[in-house]
Amino acid sequence: MAPPSSMTELCQAARDLSAAPPEFWRTYYVHNTKTFNDVRSGTIGFFTSALRDGSDPLSGALRPDDHSLIYLHVLLARLIAVDGTATPVHQLAANGPRLIMYAMTFMNHFNPVHACLAPEAMEALGNHLLSVAARLGKAVLAVLPLKVGCARWATAASATTVTTTTPAMDITYLTPLHAILCKAALLANTPTAALPVLDRDVTEVDPEAFGITYQDHLLYCYYGGMIYTQLKQHTRAMQFFELCVSAPGPHVSLIMIEAHRKLILASLLATGALPTLPKYTSEAPVLRAAKMYSNAYVDFAQAYASGSAARIDASYRAHEQEFRQHGNRGLARQCVEAVTRRAVQRLTDTYLTLSLQDIAKSVGLATDATPSTANTTGSNGGGANANAGGGATSGADQTERLVLRMIQDGQVFAKISSRDGGMVSFRDAPQRYTDAATTRRLDREIAQAMMLANRVLKMDRSIAVNKDFASKIASAESRGGSGGHGAGPGGIGIMVPMQMPGDYLMDADAF
């Protein structure tokens, strides 16, 4: 079959293959690999042209469900054409929204089998879609198409080369669109839009079918952690940052360094302590790199562990400029503000009832008379006592507002009584997790965990008999262990082989 030389020939080939099985599409794609690769490389040729009658092939001649592979490359070529820096603003404004609409149609109807034939084109489509939307000043326009496309592609198990004997388990594949969706949600300031995808745990990674790279995984975990941090779901954010930091590999990426910094701050907010990484990361290069690049964060975490508000504030001020440079000043500030809340939570472990004034004194909110107050009262003891009492009242007022906010946020369960100057009665959590919905969810989670454990066991066994793996293990043992990691900066063997996207330091201060 000769390569198409015009849009009309391309559409005719699409119609001829409409009802063909995946093997025929794969053969067609292989025979025309150069033509399709030229599109991704920017040599778009006739892919942006119209049909002989002047109509746009995306408006009817090509269907996103039956002709997904060709529709994908035609749409990609058009997005690339308007995404160039030389594209006039008026041309972008005229064609951008229409192409985003076509992208939405494609994401709703594309055939996942065709997408897996050209995963690099799918990734390029996602990147250019987001770029065009951002250049229009409306990054939010890319969020919905990316979310729909990511969800459909990730859960289409039949589209991959991987087979499973556990159909009852929810299978979710990591795709190149995951990281792009998370990035789009952050740029558009709509973090909740990515939750339907992020809340569904990835259970499979298939580089062959989805074109996944090491950096795709790192960026997905990094951006996902940022989204959960923005939503103040710090425990979930920790999981994503930890997955990024603990990703196996001989070298350290800047993405991992940034994830490690945010992991420390998220851990302080979630648990009040430094994170405990998996044992297999004890010799990981990223931890040695962290000693060089994350000293300020470790020092701040050690001050935080002391529980001393004065020491924590001093450490924050000492490293504030570094936090700001890394885009983490807002997170660090949240840690400082969380100290008082954590102190109130600790009181619930000891007391059932406390007055607002007692809580204020315990957590350091009680306000003593200032030097200026002492000067105005002179030697009048009664005046000094009155002002001191006013300070205590001020501390009680602050405490009441704080406890009310904590009750609203679900951080404590308590009731404030106005009798006796304000008494706080701490209570147990009202949810006993005994309702039917919780039981059903627990059953699902247990079943999912058992199935995942079974899959991990099978993967472990298959890796153990893999010739390449056995060869690498034997080679490492013959050298006396894993050895060093080269001679990077400072003699610790740190290498940063990949460049970060220009906006990877999205400012967390907005969180």
N, C-alpha and C positions, 0 to 999 in steps of 0.2 A: 504494500500500500504506500503510494507516494505521499510525502509530507504535504499538507495543505499549503497553498500559496495565496489564499484569499479568505476573507471572512465567509464568503458564500460556500466555498469548499469545506471550511471548518464546520459550518452549521450542517452541511449535507452529511459529513462524516458523523456528526452527533446524532442526526436522525437515523442513519443506517445502523448505529449501535444502540439505539434506544432500548430495545428489549434484549440486548445481548447480556450474557452472564458476566460476572466479574473478570473471568479469565480473558475474555475478548478485550475488555477495556484495558486490562493490564498489558496485553500484547500491543494494543494500539499506543499506549503511553510509552512503552519501551521503544517502539519503532520511531516515535516522534520525540524522543527525550530531548534532543538538541533544541527543537522548536519551543518546547515548553520551558526548558531551562533558560532560554534567551529572554523569556518574559520576566523571570525572577531576577535576572541580571540587568534588566533595564532596557534590553534590545527588544522593544515591544512590537515593532513592525506593524503588520496588518491587524493585530489584536485590538487596536483602538478604532479601527475603521468601521464604517456602517455596511449594511447589505447593499446590494445593487439598487434596490428601490429607495435607498436612503434611510431606512428604518434602523433602529438600534436593536441588535440581536438579543440583548438582555430583556427587551420588552415583549418578547413572545416567541421568537425563533428558537431560542434556547430555554430549556426548562431546568430549574435548579435541582429537581429530583431525578429526572431521567438522564440529564446531561451534566451532572455535577462536576465532573473533571474538567470539561471544556468551559462551562459556565464560570468555574473558579478562576481559570487563567484569563479569560476575557475580562472579568470583573477586576482581577488583580492588575492587569495591564492598564485599565482605565484609572484605577486609584493611583498607580505609580505615575501616570501622565500628569495628574493634577497635583501630586504631592511634591513635585520638584521645586527647588528653591527659585527656579526661573519662572515658575508659573505665575502669571499676573493675578493679583488679588481678585479682580472681577471674574476671572475664569474659574478660580477656586470657589468663589461664592455662588457662581451659576451652576457648576457641575457637582460640587461636593455633596450637598444635601441629597441630590438624586442618586448618587452612587452609594451613599449610606443607606438609602431606602432599598436599593438593590441588594446590598449586603445583608440587610435584615431579612429580606425574602430568601436569600441563599441560606442563611443560618437556620431558618425555620424548616427548610425542605431538603438540604443537601443529603446525599447518600454517603453514610460513613465509610462504606467500602471504597468509594472513589476518593474520599479525603485521605484514607490511609495509603493510597497509591502515590499521593503527592503531599506528604505532611509538611515539606518545606514551603510549598505554595500556601498552605493553610496558615502557617506561621507568618509568612510575608503578608498575607491578606490581613491578618489581625493587626500587625504592626502598622501597615499603611492606613488601615481603617482608623486606628487611634490617632495617627499623625494628622490625617486630614481633618478629623473632628476637632483635634486640639488647635490646629491652625485656623479653623473657623471660630475659635473661641468657645466651642461647645463640646468639650471632651465627653460630656454626659451622653451625647448622641451615640457614642461607640459602646457604651456600657451594655445596653440591652442586647444588641446583636452578638457581642462577645459572650455574654452570659448564656444566651440561648444556644449558641454554637458550641461552647465549651461543655455545657451540660449534656447536649445530645451526643457529641463525639465521645466524651469520657465514659458514658454508660453504654455505648454500643459495642458490647462484647463480641458480637458477630463480625465486627469490622476488623478484628485483629487476627493475627496469626496464632494467638495464644488460645488454647482450649482449656476448659475447666470441667471438672467432674463434680463441682459443688454449685449447681444452678440456684440453690436456695440463697446463696450468699450474694449480697450486693457487690457487684464488681464495678470498680471505678478506676479508670486508667488516667495517668498523668498525661496531659497533652500540652503542646506549646502554647495553647490559648489560655491556660491557667494563669501563668505569670502576667500575660498581657491584660487579661481581665482585671486582675488585682491592681495592676498599675493604672488602668483606666479608672477604676473605682476610687483610687486615691487622688488622681488628678482632678476628677470631677467632684470630689468631696462627697461621694455617695457610698460610703463603705458598706452599708447594709445591703447594697445591691449585689455584692459578691458573696454574701453569706450562703445562698442556696448551693453554691458550688463549693465554697470553703468548708462548710459544715459537713460535707460528705467526704469522709476520709478516703484518700487514695489507697487502693489495695494492690494495684498492678502498675508496673513500669515496663513498657515495651518499646525500646529505642527503634527497633526495626519498623514497626507498624506506625509509630507516631513521630519518629524523627526526634525524640527527646535527647537533649544534651545535658551534660553535667551542669552547665550554667542555667538551663531551664529549671532544673530542680532547685538550685540555690535561690534563684529569683522568686520562684513560686513560694518557697518557705519564707523568704525575707519579706516580700510584699504582703504575704498572708499574715505574718506576725505583726506587721505595721497596721493592718486593718483591724485586727483584734485589739491591738493596743489603743487605737483610736476609739474603739467601742468600749474600752475599759474592761475587756474580757482578758485579764492579764494571765490567767492560768492557761488559756488556750493559746495566747500569744507566746508564752514560754515554750509550749510544745513545738510551735512552728520555728521559732528561733533556734531551739535545740536541734531540730532536724537539720537546719542549715549548718550549724556549727559542727555537728557530729558527722556530717557527710564524709564518707571515706575518700581518701585521695592523698597523694604524696605531696601536694603543694597547698599553699594557703591562698585563697582568693580574698580580695578586698570585701566582697560580699559577706564572707564569713566573719571578718573582723568587725564589720558594722553590726552584723547579727549578734555577735558575742557581746558587744557593748549594750545593745538594746535588751539582750537576754538578762544581763545583770540587773538592769533597772526594772524590767518586767517582773523578775523574780523578787526583788525587794517589795514591789507593790503587791504581789500575790502571796508571798510567804514571809516576807520580812528578813530573808537571809539570802546569801549567795546561792546560785543554782548548783545542784549536784549533777554533773554530767555522767553519761554512761561510762562504765569501766573501760570500754574499748577505746575511749578517747584520751586515756591517761597519757599516752605517748604521741597524741596527734600533734602535728606541727602547729595547728591553729592555737593550741593552748600555750605553746612557747611564744608564738607571735603575740598573743594577748598580753604577755608580760611586758612587751615592748610598746604596744599600741593602746593598751587599756589600763594603764596604771592608775589613772585618775578614777576610773570606775571601781576598781578593786579597793582603792583607798576609801572611796565614798561608801562602798558596801561594808567595809570594816567599821567605819564610823557609825553606820546605820545599825550594825549588829550590837553596838554598845548600848543603844537605847537612850543615849544622852542627847537631848534636843540641841544643847549648845554645841556639842562636838559635831553633830550631823550638819547643823547650819554652817559651822565654820568650814567643814570639808566642802560643802556645796559652794560656798563663796570662793574658796580657794581654787576650785576647778570649774567655776561657772563659765569662764571664757572658753574652755575646752569643750564643755557640754554644748555651748552655743555653736561653736564651729562644726560640731558633728551633727547638729540638728536635734540634739537630745536634751536641751535645756528644759523644755516643758515637762518631759518625763522625770527628770531629776527633781524638778520643783514639786511635782506630784508626790515624790517619795518623801520630801521634807514635810509636806503638809499631811502625809499619811501617818506620820509618827504619833501625833496626838490621837488620831482615831484608833491606832493599834493599841495605844495605852489604855483607852477606854474599853476596848475589847478584852484586854487582859483582866480588867477589873471584874468582868462577868464570870471569870473562873473562880473568883474568891468570894464575891459578895452577891447577896440577893437584893439588898436595898441599900442605897446610898443617897445622901443629899447632894444637890447640885454643887454646893460649896465644897463638900468633901471630894467630889469628882474633880472639881476645878483645881484644888490643891494637889491632888494625886497626879494629875496629868500636866501640871504647870500652867494652867490658865488663870490662876488667881493673880490679881493685880495688886501689888503693894503700893503704898503711897510714894509718889515720885519726889525727888529732891525739891522741886519747885513747890509742891504741896507743903512740904515740911517747912519751907521758908515762910510761906504765907500764914501758917498757923502759929509760928513762933514757938513759945514754950508752953502754949496752952495744950495740956495733955488731952483735954476733952476734944479739942478741935482735931488733933492728930488721930485720935481714935475714930472720930466720925469719918474722917477721910479714908482711914484704913477700912472701915466698914463699907464705905462706898466702893472701894477697890474690890472687896470681896463680892459685893453685889454685881459689879461689872464682870468679874470672873464667872459668877453663877449664870449671868445672862449669856455670856459666850458659850458656856457649857450647855445651857439649855438649847441654844440654836444648833450646836454641834450634834448633840444627842438626837434632836429631831431630824436632822439631815441623815444621820446614820440609820435611824429607824426607817426613814423613807427609802434609803438605798438598800435596806435589808442586811446591813452590817451588824446590827444588834436588834434584839427583840426586847422591848421594854415599854413601860408606861410611866409618864411623868405626872405626878400629883402636885397640885398647887398648895396642898396643906403642909404645914410645918416648914415653910420656906422653900418648898420644892423638893419632893422626894422622887427618886427614880427606882422603879422596881423592875429588875431584870427577869426575863422569862425565857423558857425554852422555845426553840423553833416550833411554830405551829404545825409545820408540815411533818408528818410522821412517815410519809412514803409508804402508806399501806393501802392506797386506793388502787382500783383496778387498772387505771392507766399506767401508773408507775410499775405495777407488776408486769404488765405486758411489755413495757419498755425494757425492764430488767431482763425478761426472757429473751427479747430480741438481742440485747447487748451480749448476753451470755452465749447465745447461739453464734453470734458473729465472732466473738472471741475464740470460741472453740474451732470454728471453721478456719479462722486466720492462723491459729496455732497449728492446725493440720497442714495448711499450705506452707507455713514456714518450715515445718519438719520435712515436707517433701522437697522443698527448695534446698534445704541444708543437705539432704541426701544426694540430690542431683549435683550440687556443687562439689561435694566430696569426691565424686567419681569423675569430675571434669578434668580432662587431661591438661588443659592450660593452667587451671588452678593448682593441680598437683605439681606441675612443673615449676610454677612460681614459688610454691612453698618449699620445694626441694632446693631451689636456687637460693632462697633466703636462708635456709638452714645451713647450707654449705658455706655461706658467708658469715655464719655465727650469729644469726638473728636478723632483725629487720634493718639494722645499721642506721646510718645517719641519713640526712635528707639534703645533702649538698652543702654548699657554703654560701648561704644567703647573708643578708645584712646582720651584722653583729655576731657572725659566726654561728648562728643557730639554724642555718639552712632554710630560711624563709624565702619563698618565691611567690610572686604574684603574677601568674602567667596570663590572666585575662583582664581585659579592661572593663570597668564598670560602665553601665549606661550613664549618660551625663546627669540624669536627675535621680540617681539612686539614693542620694541623701535628701529625700523628701523630708521637709522640716517637721519633726515630731512636735515642735512647740505649739503647732496649731491643734494638737490633740487635747 
